Amino acid sequence: MKRNVTIAAITAAVLISGTAAATVAFADDDSDGRTGTTAQQPTTGAERSDDRDDDRDDRSDDARETTRTAGGKATRITLDQAVAAALKSAPGTVTEAGLDDDDDDDDHDGRTVWELDVYGSDKTWHDVTVDATTGKVLKTREDDDNDDRDRNAPRSSAVSLKQAADAALKTAPGSITSIDLDDDDDDDDRRGNVLRWDVDIAGKDGKHHELHVDAKTGKVTVDRDDDGADSDDD
């Protein structure tokens, strides 16, 4: 009789163990019905914190995208932003843009500004001044030399200002302080009537670089007279 009771107890234990194992097996099935696949866990607080840190790093990188003038002053408005602001005020093609940080210039009230030349959609040249700190257009007026200025150069340039700027920065990383579509070869008898973009860059290496970008091919050359002088020497 005791032997029968013992056998019954063992049988019950086996049945219970089997039920528990089955329960565990079913518990391993995730909600999408695929056995052995672990359901995606909610994002933890630490992971969310890491994501926020990454976002802050990205914003910090953006904030560091400043332009420095030849005098070393930092501005918050880049060349691209200044061009965009100018074209809202005077739609057309920007052929020249340069930073001016002359504190003695009464016209700017001591501000550092971007000065841009725009050949407008109205077939008229416009001078546009953009605050280099706020991006606000301070002044837009017709160029005094409208009758004398060449209207052919903007149409003849296959390479845009942005394309020329990007090409120059690949050669000399840094901040562009001026860029000009130069159609006057009187100052350089070696040019052979080649339309080009003249680009000045305050380099990340602490030096000033003068580059030329062919307005037809986009080829970049370094000014032969450019010795890579320190920016502070300008």
PyRosetta script that sets phi, psi and omega in degrees:
from pyrosetta import init, pose_from_sequence

init()
pose = pose_from_sequence("MKRNVTIAAITAAVLISGTAAATVAFADDDSDGRTGTTAQQPTTGAERSDDRDDDRDDRSDDARETTRTAGGKATRITLDQAVAAALKSAPGTVTEAGLDDDDDDDDHDGRTVWELDVYGSDKTWHDVTVDATTGKVLKTREDDDNDDRDRNAPRSSAVSLKQAADAALKTAPGSITSIDLDDDDDDDDRRGNVLRWDVDIAGKDGKHHELHVDAKTGKVTVDRDDDGADSDDD")
pose.set_psi(1, -44.0)
pose.set_omega(1, 178.3)
pose.set_phi(2, -63.6)
pose.set_psi(2, -35.5)
pose.set_omega(2, 179.7)
pose.set_phi(3, -62.6)
pose.set_psi(3, -41.2)
pose.set_omega(3, 179.0)
pose.set_phi(4, -64.5)
pose.set_psi(4, -38.7)
pose.set_omega(4, 179.9)
pose.set_phi(5, -65.2)
pose.set_psi(5, -40.7)
pose.set_omega(5, -179.9)
pose.set_phi(6, -63.6)
pose.set_psi(6, -43.9)
pose.set_omega(6, 179.2)
pose.set_phi(7, -61.3)
pose.set_psi(7, -42.1)
pose.set_omega(7, -179.6)
pose.set_phi(8, -63.3)
pose.set_psi(8, -39.5)
pose.set_omega(8, -179.7)
pose.set_phi(9, -66.0)
pose.set_psi(9, -42.1)
pose.set_omega(9, 179.3)
pose.set_phi(10, -63.7)
pose.set_psi(10, -42.2)
pose.set_omega(10, 179.6)
pose.set_phi(11, -60.7)
pose.set_psi(11, -42.5)
pose.set_omega(11, 179.5)
pose.set_phi(12, -64.1)
pose.set_psi(12, -40.0)
pose.set_omega(12, 179.4)
pose.set_phi(13, -63.8)
pose.set_psi(13, -41.3)
pose.set_omega(13, 177.8)
pose.set_phi(14, -61.7)
pose.set_psi(14, -44.4)
pose.set_omega(14, 179.7)
pose.set_phi(15, -61.9)
pose.set_psi(15, -42.0)
pose.set_omega(15, 179.6)
pose.set_phi(16, -64.9)
pose.set_psi(16, -43.4)
pose.set_omega(16, 179.0)
pose.set_phi(17, -61.9)
pose.set_psi(17, -41.8)
pose.set_omega(17, 178.4)
pose.set_phi(18, -61.9)
pose.set_psi(18, -41.3)
pose.set_omega(18, 178.7)
pose.set_phi(19, -63.5)
pose.set_psi(19, -42.1)
pose.set_omega(19, 179.5)
pose.set_phi(20, -63.7)
pose.set_psi(20, -40.9)
pose.set_omega(20, 178.8)
pose.set_phi(21, -64.0)
pose.set_psi(21, -41.1)
pose.set_omega(21, 178.5)
pose.set_phi(22, -63.1)
pose.set_psi(22, -39.4)
pose.set_omega(22, 178.7)
pose.set_phi(23, -61.8)
pose.set_psi(23, -43.5)
pose.set_omega(23, 178.6)
pose.set_phi(24, -63.0)
pose.set_psi(24, -41.7)
pose.set_omega(24, -179.9)
pose.set_phi(25, -61.2)
pose.set_psi(25, -44.8)
pose.set_omega(25, 178.6)
pose.set_phi(26, -66.7)
pose.set_psi(26, -33.2)
pose.set_omega(26, 179.6)
pose.set_phi(27, -65.8)
pose.set_psi(27, -25.5)
pose.set_omega(27, -179.8)
pose.set_phi(28, -74.9)
pose.set_psi(28, -17.6)
pose.set_omega(28, 177.6)
pose.set_phi(29, -74.6)
pose.set_psi(29, 125.1)
pose.set_omega(29, 179.7)
pose.set_phi(30, -83.6)
pose.set_psi(30, 178.2)
pose.set_omega(30, -170.5)
pose.set_phi(31, -66.4)
pose.set_psi(31, -18.2)
pose.set_omega(31, -178.2)
pose.set_phi(32, -90.6)
pose.set_psi(32, 6.2)
pose.set_omega(32, 171.8)
pose.set_phi(33, 86.0)
pose.set_psi(33, 3.2)
pose.set_omega(33, -179.4)
pose.set_phi(34, -98.9)
pose.set_psi(34, 110.5)
pose.set_omega(34, -177.2)
pose.set_phi(35, -62.6)
pose.set_psi(35, 135.0)
pose.set_omega(35, 175.2)
pose.set_phi(36, 87.2)
pose.set_psi(36, -3.4)
pose.set_omega(36, 179.4)
pose.set_phi(37, -97.5)
pose.set_psi(37, 126.1)
pose.set_omega(37, -177.9)
pose.set_phi(38, -82.9)
pose.set_psi(38, 129.2)
pose.set_omega(38, 179.8)
pose.set_phi(39, -65.0)
pose.set_psi(39, 146.5)
pose.set_omega(39, -179.7)
pose.set_phi(40, -63.0)
pose.set_psi(40, 130.0)
pose.set_omega(40, -178.2)
pose.set_phi(41, -84.9)
pose.set_psi(41, 149.8)
pose.set_omega(41, 177.2)
pose.set_phi(42, -60.3)
pose.set_psi(42, 151.2)
pose.set_omega(42, 177.7)
pose.set_phi(43, -64.3)
pose.set_psi(43, 130.3)
pose.set_omega(43, -178.9)
pose.set_phi(44, -80.7)
pose.set_psi(44, 166.4)
pose.set_omega(44, 178.4)
pose.set_phi(45, -61.9)
pose.set_psi(45, -36.6)
pose.set_omega(45, 180.0)
pose.set_phi(46, -65.5)
pose.set_psi(46, -40.1)
pose.set_omega(46, 179.8)
pose.set_phi(47, -66.3)
pose.set_psi(47, -40.5)
pose.set_omega(47, 177.6)
pose.set_phi(48, -63.3)
pose.set_psi(48, -37.4)
pose.set_omega(48, 178.2)
pose.set_phi(49, -64.5)
pose.set_psi(49, -41.0)
pose.set_omega(49, 177.4)
pose.set_phi(50, -61.7)
pose.set_psi(50, -41.2)
pose.set_omega(50, 178.9)
pose.set_phi(51, -61.9)
pose.set_psi(51, -42.1)
pose.set_omega(51, 179.8)
pose.set_phi(52, -65.3)
pose.set_psi(52, -38.2)
pose.set_omega(52, 177.8)
pose.set_phi(53, -62.7)
pose.set_psi(53, -41.0)
pose.set_omega(53, 178.5)
pose.set_phi(54, -62.4)
pose.set_psi(54, -41.8)
pose.set_omega(54, 179.6)
pose.set_phi(55, -62.8)
pose.set_psi(55, -40.8)
pose.set_omega(55, 179.9)
pose.set_phi(56, -66.3)
pose.set_psi(56, -37.8)
pose.set_omega(56, 177.6)
pose.set_phi(57, -62.7)
pose.set_psi(57, -41.2)
pose.set_omega(57, 178.9)
pose.set_phi(58, -62.0)
pose.set_psi(58, -43.2)
pose.set_omega(58, -179.5)
pose.set_phi(59, -66.6)
pose.set_psi(59, -35.7)
pose.set_omega(59, 178.2)
pose.set_phi(60, -65.0)
pose.set_psi(60, -39.0)
pose.set_omega(60, 177.0)
pose.set_phi(61, -61.9)
pose.set_psi(61, -41.9)
pose.set_omega(61, 178.8)
pose.set_phi(62, -62.8)
pose.set_psi(62, -40.1)
pose.set_omega(62, -177.8)
pose.set_phi(63, -65.7)
pose.set_psi(63, -28.0)
pose.set_omega(63, -179.7)
pose.set_phi(64, -79.3)
pose.set_psi(64, -5.7)
pose.set_omega(64, 179.5)
pose.set_phi(65, -78.1)
pose.set_psi(65, 65.0)
pose.set_omega(65, -179.9)
pose.set_phi(66, -102.5)
pose.set_psi(66, 162.2)
pose.set_omega(66, 176.6)
pose.set_phi(67, -111.3)
pose.set_psi(67, 140.2)
pose.set_omega(67, 178.2)
pose.set_phi(68, -112.6)
pose.set_psi(68, 137.1)
pose.set_omega(68, 178.3)
pose.set_phi(69, -75.5)
pose.set_psi(69, 172.4)
pose.set_omega(69, 178.4)
pose.set_phi(70, -60.9)
pose.set_psi(70, -28.7)
pose.set_omega(70, 178.8)
pose.set_phi(71, -83.9)
pose.set_psi(71, 0.3)
pose.set_omega(71, 176.2)
pose.set_phi(72, 93.7)
pose.set_psi(72, -0.7)
pose.set_omega(72, 179.6)
pose.set_phi(73, -71.8)
pose.set_psi(73, 137.8)
pose.set_omega(73, 179.0)
pose.set_phi(74, -90.2)
pose.set_psi(74, 137.0)
pose.set_omega(74, 176.9)
pose.set_phi(75, -121.4)
pose.set_psi(75, 155.4)
pose.set_omega(75, -178.1)
pose.set_phi(76, -96.4)
pose.set_psi(76, -14.8)
pose.set_omega(76, -177.2)
pose.set_phi(77, -99.6)
pose.set_psi(77, 119.5)
pose.set_omega(77, -178.8)
pose.set_phi(78, -81.7)
pose.set_psi(78, 172.4)
pose.set_omega(78, 177.6)
pose.set_phi(79, -57.7)
pose.set_psi(79, -46.7)
pose.set_omega(79, -179.1)
pose.set_phi(80, -58.9)
pose.set_psi(80, -42.1)
pose.set_omega(80, -179.4)
pose.set_phi(81, -68.1)
pose.set_psi(81, -38.5)
pose.set_omega(81, 178.7)
pose.set_phi(82, -65.5)
pose.set_psi(82, -41.5)
pose.set_omega(82, 178.3)
pose.set_phi(83, -62.6)
pose.set_psi(83, -43.7)
pose.set_omega(83, 179.9)
pose.set_phi(84, -61.3)
pose.set_psi(84, -41.7)
pose.set_omega(84, 179.4)
pose.set_phi(85, -65.6)
pose.set_psi(85, -41.9)
pose.set_omega(85, -179.1)
pose.set_phi(86, -63.8)
pose.set_psi(86, -41.0)
pose.set_omega(86, -177.2)
pose.set_phi(87, -71.9)
pose.set_psi(87, -22.8)
pose.set_omega(87, 173.3)
pose.set_phi(88, -70.0)
pose.set_psi(88, -34.5)
pose.set_omega(88, -179.4)
pose.set_phi(89, -80.0)
pose.set_psi(89, -38.0)
pose.set_omega(89, -178.2)
pose.set_phi(90, -140.1)
pose.set_psi(90, 88.5)
pose.set_omega(90, -179.0)
pose.set_phi(91, -58.0)
pose.set_psi(91, 140.0)
pose.set_omega(91, -179.7)
pose.set_phi(92, 157.3)
pose.set_psi(92, -139.6)
pose.set_omega(92, -178.4)
pose.set_phi(93, -125.7)
pose.set_psi(93, 124.4)
pose.set_omega(93, 177.7)
pose.set_phi(94, -81.6)
pose.set_psi(94, 124.4)
pose.set_omega(94, -179.4)
pose.set_phi(95, -110.1)
pose.set_psi(95, -10.9)
pose.set_omega(95, 179.8)
pose.set_phi(96, -156.3)
pose.set_psi(96, 140.5)
pose.set_omega(96, 175.8)
pose.set_phi(97, -150.1)
pose.set_psi(97, 135.6)
pose.set_omega(97, -179.5)
pose.set_phi(98, -152.9)
pose.set_psi(98, 148.1)
pose.set_omega(98, 176.6)
pose.set_phi(99, -83.6)
pose.set_psi(99, 137.0)
pose.set_omega(99, 177.0)
pose.set_phi(100, -127.3)
pose.set_psi(100, 115.1)
pose.set_omega(100, 179.7)
pose.set_phi(101, -118.2)
pose.set_psi(101, 32.2)
pose.set_omega(101, -179.2)
pose.set_phi(102, -75.0)
pose.set_psi(102, 107.4)
pose.set_omega(102, -178.8)
pose.set_phi(103, -66.3)
pose.set_psi(103, -19.0)
pose.set_omega(103, -177.5)
pose.set_phi(104, -87.3)
pose.set_psi(104, -2.4)
pose.set_omega(104, -178.0)
pose.set_phi(105, -80.5)
pose.set_psi(105, 108.8)
pose.set_omega(105, -177.5)
pose.set_phi(106, -64.2)
pose.set_psi(106, -26.5)
pose.set_omega(106, -177.7)
pose.set_phi(107, -64.6)
pose.set_psi(107, -24.9)
pose.set_omega(107, -174.6)
pose.set_phi(108, -105.9)
pose.set_psi(108, -1.0)
pose.set_omega(108, -179.4)
pose.set_phi(109, 53.7)
pose.set_psi(109, 38.4)
pose.set_omega(109, 177.8)
pose.set_phi(110, 79.7)
pose.set_psi(110, 0.4)
pose.set_omega(110, -179.9)
pose.set_phi(111, -76.6)
pose.set_psi(111, 152.9)
pose.set_omega(111, 166.4)
pose.set_phi(112, -88.3)
pose.set_psi(112, 129.1)
pose.set_omega(112, -173.4)
pose.set_phi(113, -133.3)
pose.set_psi(113, 158.4)
pose.set_omega(113, 165.9)
pose.set_phi(114, -95.7)
pose.set_psi(114, 130.5)
pose.set_omega(114, 174.0)
pose.set_phi(115, -111.3)
pose.set_psi(115, 126.2)
pose.set_omega(115, -174.3)
pose.set_phi(116, -128.1)
pose.set_psi(116, 144.4)
pose.set_omega(116, 172.7)
pose.set_phi(117, -104.4)
pose.set_psi(117, 129.3)
pose.set_omega(117, -179.3)
pose.set_phi(118, -124.5)
pose.set_psi(118, 125.0)
pose.set_omega(118, 170.5)
pose.set_phi(119, -88.1)
pose.set_psi(119, 106.5)
pose.set_omega(119, -168.7)
pose.set_phi(120, -74.6)
pose.set_psi(120, 161.1)
pose.set_omega(120, 174.4)
pose.set_phi(121, -62.5)
pose.set_psi(121, -17.9)
pose.set_omega(121, 178.2)
pose.set_phi(122, -87.4)
pose.set_psi(122, 10.9)
pose.set_omega(122, 178.7)
pose.set_phi(123, 66.1)
pose.set_psi(123, 26.0)
pose.set_omega(123, 179.7)
pose.set_phi(124, -125.9)
pose.set_psi(124, 144.4)
pose.set_omega(124, 177.2)
pose.set_phi(125, -82.2)
pose.set_psi(125, 138.5)
pose.set_omega(125, 179.4)
pose.set_phi(126, -128.0)
pose.set_psi(126, 140.2)
pose.set_omega(126, 171.6)
pose.set_phi(127, -100.4)
pose.set_psi(127, 124.6)
pose.set_omega(127, -178.0)
pose.set_phi(128, -122.8)
pose.set_psi(128, 133.0)
pose.set_omega(128, 178.0)
pose.set_phi(129, -113.9)
pose.set_psi(129, 126.6)
pose.set_omega(129, -177.2)
pose.set_phi(130, -122.0)
pose.set_psi(130, 129.2)
pose.set_omega(130, 177.3)
pose.set_phi(131, -62.5)
pose.set_psi(131, 124.4)
pose.set_omega(131, -174.8)
pose.set_phi(132, -78.0)
pose.set_psi(132, -4.8)
pose.set_omega(132, 177.7)
pose.set_phi(133, -102.1)
pose.set_psi(133, -40.5)
pose.set_omega(133, -175.4)
pose.set_phi(134, -104.7)
pose.set_psi(134, -22.2)
pose.set_omega(134, -176.1)
pose.set_phi(135, 83.7)
pose.set_psi(135, 4.7)
pose.set_omega(135, 179.6)
pose.set_phi(136, -76.4)
pose.set_psi(136, 136.4)
pose.set_omega(136, 174.8)
pose.set_phi(137, -75.4)
pose.set_psi(137, 116.7)
pose.set_omega(137, -176.9)
pose.set_phi(138, -87.3)
pose.set_psi(138, -31.3)
pose.set_omega(138, -176.1)
pose.set_phi(139, -160.5)
pose.set_psi(139, 140.9)
pose.set_omega(139, 172.1)
pose.set_phi(140, -136.5)
pose.set_psi(140, 125.5)
pose.set_omega(140, -179.8)
pose.set_phi(141, -148.2)
pose.set_psi(141, 158.5)
pose.set_omega(141, 176.3)
pose.set_phi(142, -71.7)
pose.set_psi(142, 141.0)
pose.set_omega(142, -179.8)
pose.set_phi(143, -66.3)
pose.set_psi(143, 136.7)
pose.set_omega(143, -179.6)
pose.set_phi(144, -64.5)
pose.set_psi(144, -24.4)
pose.set_omega(144, -176.9)
pose.set_phi(145, -101.3)
pose.set_psi(145, 30.8)
pose.set_omega(145, -175.5)
pose.set_phi(146, -55.2)
pose.set_psi(146, -36.7)
pose.set_omega(146, -176.5)
pose.set_phi(147, -72.9)
pose.set_psi(147, -24.7)
pose.set_omega(147, -174.2)
pose.set_phi(148, -98.7)
pose.set_psi(148, -14.3)
pose.set_omega(148, -173.1)
pose.set_phi(149, -79.9)
pose.set_psi(149, 146.0)
pose.set_omega(149, -179.1)
pose.set_phi(150, -74.4)
pose.set_psi(150, 124.5)
pose.set_omega(150, 178.8)
pose.set_phi(151, -97.5)
pose.set_psi(151, -2.4)
pose.set_omega(151, -176.5)
pose.set_phi(152, -84.6)
pose.set_psi(152, -34.2)
pose.set_omega(152, -174.9)
pose.set_phi(153, -56.0)
pose.set_psi(153, -47.8)
pose.set_omega(153, -179.6)
pose.set_phi(154, -58.8)
pose.set_psi(154, -34.2)
pose.set_omega(154, -179.0)
pose.set_phi(155, -79.2)
pose.set_psi(155, -23.1)
pose.set_omega(155, -175.3)
pose.set_phi(156, -86.5)
pose.set_psi(156, -13.0)
pose.set_omega(156, -176.8)
pose.set_phi(157, -84.0)
pose.set_psi(157, 113.5)
pose.set_omega(157, 176.9)
pose.set_phi(158, -77.0)
pose.set_psi(158, -21.9)
pose.set_omega(158, -179.7)
pose.set_phi(159, -100.7)
pose.set_psi(159, 122.4)
pose.set_omega(159, -179.0)
pose.set_phi(160, -76.1)
pose.set_psi(160, 168.6)
pose.set_omega(160, 177.7)
pose.set_phi(161, -58.1)
pose.set_psi(161, -45.2)
pose.set_omega(161, -179.3)
pose.set_phi(162, -63.3)
pose.set_psi(162, -42.6)
pose.set_omega(162, 179.8)
pose.set_phi(163, -64.0)
pose.set_psi(163, -40.0)
pose.set_omega(163, 178.6)
pose.set_phi(164, -66.0)
pose.set_psi(164, -41.7)
pose.set_omega(164, 179.6)
pose.set_phi(165, -63.4)
pose.set_psi(165, -45.8)
pose.set_omega(165, -180.0)
pose.set_phi(166, -61.8)
pose.set_psi(166, -41.4)
pose.set_omega(166, -179.7)
pose.set_phi(167, -64.8)
pose.set_psi(167, -41.9)
pose.set_omega(167, -179.6)
pose.set_phi(168, -65.2)
pose.set_psi(168, -40.2)
pose.set_omega(168, -177.7)
pose.set_phi(169, -70.2)
pose.set_psi(169, -23.5)
pose.set_omega(169, 174.6)
pose.set_phi(170, -69.5)
pose.set_psi(170, -32.5)
pose.set_omega(170, 179.0)
pose.set_phi(171, -79.7)
pose.set_psi(171, -40.5)
pose.set_omega(171, -179.0)
pose.set_phi(172, -136.4)
pose.set_psi(172, 88.7)
pose.set_omega(172, -179.1)
pose.set_phi(173, -58.1)
pose.set_psi(173, 141.3)
pose.set_omega(173, 179.8)
pose.set_phi(174, 158.8)
pose.set_psi(174, -145.0)
pose.set_omega(174, -179.6)
pose.set_phi(175, -122.6)
pose.set_psi(175, 128.9)
pose.set_omega(175, 177.7)
pose.set_phi(176, -76.1)
pose.set_psi(176, 126.9)
pose.set_omega(176, 177.9)
pose.set_phi(177, -103.1)
pose.set_psi(177, -20.0)
pose.set_omega(177, 173.7)
pose.set_phi(178, -160.7)
pose.set_psi(178, 149.8)
pose.set_omega(178, 176.5)
pose.set_phi(179, -149.4)
pose.set_psi(179, 136.6)
pose.set_omega(179, -171.3)
pose.set_phi(180, -145.4)
pose.set_psi(180, 129.3)
pose.set_omega(180, 173.4)
pose.set_phi(181, -80.2)
pose.set_psi(181, 103.7)
pose.set_omega(181, -171.8)
pose.set_phi(182, -96.8)
pose.set_psi(182, 113.3)
pose.set_omega(182, 178.7)
pose.set_phi(183, -109.4)
pose.set_psi(183, 14.0)
pose.set_omega(183, -178.0)
pose.set_phi(184, -112.5)
pose.set_psi(184, 110.0)
pose.set_omega(184, -178.8)
pose.set_phi(185, -95.1)
pose.set_psi(185, 10.2)
pose.set_omega(185, -178.7)
pose.set_phi(186, -67.4)
pose.set_psi(186, -23.7)
pose.set_omega(186, -177.4)
pose.set_phi(187, -89.7)
pose.set_psi(187, 0.9)
pose.set_omega(187, -176.9)
pose.set_phi(188, -155.2)
pose.set_psi(188, 100.5)
pose.set_omega(188, -176.0)
pose.set_phi(189, -76.8)
pose.set_psi(189, 0.6)
pose.set_omega(189, 179.1)
pose.set_phi(190, -91.1)
pose.set_psi(190, -6.8)
pose.set_omega(190, -172.1)
pose.set_phi(191, -73.9)
pose.set_psi(191, -35.6)
pose.set_omega(191, -177.8)
pose.set_phi(192, 68.6)
pose.set_psi(192, 40.2)
pose.set_omega(192, 177.3)
pose.set_phi(193, 59.7)
pose.set_psi(193, 35.6)
pose.set_omega(193, 178.2)
pose.set_phi(194, -93.1)
pose.set_psi(194, 120.7)
pose.set_omega(194, 176.2)
pose.set_phi(195, -71.3)
pose.set_psi(195, 132.6)
pose.set_omega(195, -175.5)
pose.set_phi(196, -146.9)
pose.set_psi(196, 162.7)
pose.set_omega(196, 170.3)
pose.set_phi(197, -97.9)
pose.set_psi(197, 127.0)
pose.set_omega(197, 173.7)
pose.set_phi(198, -97.7)
pose.set_psi(198, 125.7)
pose.set_omega(198, -173.4)
pose.set_phi(199, -125.9)
pose.set_psi(199, 128.5)
pose.set_omega(199, 173.6)
pose.set_phi(200, -106.9)
pose.set_psi(200, 132.8)
pose.set_omega(200, -176.7)
pose.set_phi(201, -130.0)
pose.set_psi(201, 131.6)
pose.set_omega(201, 168.7)
pose.set_phi(202, -87.2)
pose.set_psi(202, 102.6)
pose.set_omega(202, -170.2)
pose.set_phi(203, -73.2)
pose.set_psi(203, 154.8)
pose.set_omega(203, 174.8)
pose.set_phi(204, -66.0)
pose.set_psi(204, -17.1)
pose.set_omega(204, 178.1)
pose.set_phi(205, -83.9)
pose.set_psi(205, 5.4)
pose.set_omega(205, 179.0)
pose.set_phi(206, 82.9)
pose.set_psi(206, 7.0)
pose.set_omega(206, -178.4)
pose.set_phi(207, -113.3)
pose.set_psi(207, 161.5)
pose.set_omega(207, 177.5)
pose.set_phi(208, -97.5)
pose.set_psi(208, 131.7)
pose.set_omega(208, -177.8)
pose.set_phi(209, -123.0)
pose.set_psi(209, 137.2)
pose.set_omega(209, 176.0)
pose.set_phi(210, -116.3)
pose.set_psi(210, 119.4)
pose.set_omega(210, -176.6)
pose.set_phi(211, -125.0)
pose.set_psi(211, 158.7)
pose.set_omega(211, 174.7)
pose.set_phi(212, -124.3)
pose.set_psi(212, 137.2)
pose.set_omega(212, 178.3)
pose.set_phi(213, -121.9)
pose.set_psi(213, 119.3)
pose.set_omega(213, 179.6)
pose.set_phi(214, -59.7)
pose.set_psi(214, 124.5)
pose.set_omega(214, -175.1)
pose.set_phi(215, -73.5)
pose.set_psi(215, -7.8)
pose.set_omega(215, 178.3)
pose.set_phi(216, -104.2)
pose.set_psi(216, -42.0)
pose.set_omega(216, -174.6)
pose.set_phi(217, -104.7)
pose.set_psi(217, -20.9)
pose.set_omega(217, -176.7)
pose.set_phi(218, 82.4)
pose.set_psi(218, 5.5)
pose.set_omega(218, 179.9)
pose.set_phi(219, -68.6)
pose.set_psi(219, 135.5)
pose.set_omega(219, -177.7)
pose.set_phi(220, -102.9)
pose.set_psi(220, 132.7)
pose.set_omega(220, 174.2)
pose.set_phi(221, -129.8)
pose.set_psi(221, 152.3)
pose.set_omega(221, 178.4)
pose.set_phi(222, -92.1)
pose.set_psi(222, 136.4)
pose.set_omega(222, 178.3)
pose.set_phi(223, -55.9)
pose.set_psi(223, 129.4)
pose.set_omega(223, -176.3)
pose.set_phi(224, -63.4)
pose.set_psi(224, -26.5)
pose.set_omega(224, -179.9)
pose.set_phi(225, -90.3)
pose.set_psi(225, -2.7)
pose.set_omega(225, -177.8)
pose.set_phi(226, -81.4)
pose.set_psi(226, 118.3)
pose.set_omega(226, -179.3)
pose.set_phi(227, -103.0)
pose.set_psi(227, 11.2)
pose.set_omega(227, 179.7)
pose.set_phi(228, 65.7)
pose.set_psi(228, 38.2)
pose.set_omega(228, -177.2)
pose.set_phi(229, -64.4)
pose.set_psi(229, 154.0)
pose.set_omega(229, 177.2)
pose.set_phi(230, -60.1)
pose.set_psi(230, 143.3)
pose.set_omega(230, -178.4)
pose.set_phi(231, -60.4)
pose.set_psi(231, -32.5)
pose.set_omega(231, -176.9)
pose.set_phi(232, -68.9)
pose.set_psi(232, -15.7)
pose.set_omega(232, -179.1)
pose.set_phi(233, -82.9)
pose.set_psi(233, -9.4)
pose.set_omega(233, -176.2)
pose.set_phi(234, -73.3)
pose.dump_pdb("model.pdb")
